[in-house]
Amino acid sequence: MYTIIFKSSALKELEQFPKQVVKRIVPAIDKLAIDPRPTGVKKLKGSNEDLYRIRVGDYRVLYTVKDIIRIVTIIRVGNRKDIYKVD
């Protein structure tokens, strides 16, 4: 089992979504504790970190995995049209 940790900014992003969207995203994030690289996961290129992405409808969850200490850190949660934009 992996431990799920949210960056504070990712938690704020998640709290801004409608409740029905959150009800779909949270179970997908919870499943990462069992399998941090499920079917359909994509490793993102062009980043200094090893970022992974899962899809939940029109929403994306970006996260990192630290296998040695068994931690999944949720970096960003957002709509697919906005998630990859650099602030």
C-alpha positions in Angstrom: 0.0 0.0 0.0 1.2 3.5 -0.9 0.4 6.6 1.1 -1.4 9.4 -0.8 -0.2 13.0 -0.1 -1.8 16.1 -1.6 0.1 19.3 -2.2 -1.9 22.1 -0.7 -2.4 23.6 -4.2 -3.8 20.4 -5.5 -6.2 20.1 -2.6 -7.4 23.7 -3.3 -7.9 22.8 -7.0 -10.0 19.7 -6.1 -12.2 21.7 -3.6 -13.2 24.1 -6.4 -14.9 21.4 -8.5 -18.6 20.5 -8.3 -19.4 17.7 -5.9 -20.3 15.2 -8.6 -16.9 15.7 -10.2 -15.1 15.3 -6.9 -17.1 12.0 -6.3 -15.5 10.7 -9.5 -12.0 12.0 -9.0 -11.5 10.9 -5.3 -12.0 7.2 -5.9 -9.6 7.3 -8.8 -7.0 8.9 -6.5 -7.7 6.3 -3.7 -7.0 3.5 -6.2 -3.4 4.9 -6.6 -2.7 3.7 -3.1 -3.0 0.1 -4.3 -1.6 0.5 -7.8 0.2 3.8 -8.5 0.7 2.9 -12.2 -2.7 1.6 -13.3 -3.7 0.7 -16.8 -4.0 3.9 -18.9 -1.4 5.9 -16.8 0.9 8.0 -18.8 4.4 9.2 -17.8 4.8 12.8 -18.8 7.8 13.9 -20.8 9.7 17.2 -20.5 9.7 17.5 -16.7 12.5 17.3 -14.2 10.3 15.2 -12.0 8.9 11.8 -12.9 5.3 13.0 -13.4 2.5 10.6 -14.1 -1.1 11.4 -15.3 -4.4 9.6 -15.0 -7.6 10.5 -16.8 -10.9 10.8 -15.0 -13.3 11.9 -17.8 -12.4 15.5 -18.8 -10.2 15.8 -15.7 -6.5 14.9 -15.1 -4.6 14.1 -12.0 -0.8 14.7 -12.1 1.3 12.9 -9.5 4.7 11.6 -8.6 5.6 8.2 -7.2 8.3 7.4 -4.7 8.6 3.6 -4.7 11.3 3.4 -2.0 9.2 5.1 0.6 5.9 4.1 -1.0 4.4 7.6 -1.3 2.2 9.0 -4.1 2.1 12.8 -4.1 -0.8 14.5 -6.0 0.7 17.6 -7.7 -2.2 19.0 -9.7 -5.9 18.2 -10.4 -7.7 20.0 -13.2 -9.6 20.1 -16.4 -7.7 18.7 -19.4 -7.7 22.0 -21.2 -5.9 23.8 -18.3 -3.9 21.2 -16.5 -0.7 21.3 -18.7 -0.4 25.1 -18.8 2.5 26.5 -16.8 1.6 29.4 -14.6 
